C-alpha cells in the first residue's frame, strides 16, 4: 500500500504558547493553524510551519488531568508520534493491522482536521502512528 503521505510530527508540550515561542525563536516556526481544543482526544493542538514543503509540527497539550498526552509528558514530553494522511482510513487501518500494528483508537472525527476521521495505531516497532483521512 503506497498511499501513506507524511503529514506531520507530533510533539507533546505542557503549554502551546510557550512552545510556539521557543520554536519560533530557535528555528523560525510560526503558527499555521489552531489552537484547537479536541474534547474527544482530550488535547489542545496547534500546527507550526516554516513554509511550503517543510515539515509541519503539531504541538499537543493536555486539556485535563485525564488527557492521554500526560503519560508522554510524565516521561519528559517531546516528539512522540508521526501522522500520515490516507485516502481511505479503513483500508489503511486494515493494512497496518495486517502488518502487525495494533489499533489503539478510532476512527473518530477530529476538530483539528475539520472533523475528518483520525485513528491511532502502534506498530510492531513501537512507533505511535496517527492516520488522518484525506
Order of alpha helices (4+ residues) and beta strands (2+ residues): beta-alpha-beta-beta-beta-alpha-beta-alpha-beta-beta-beta
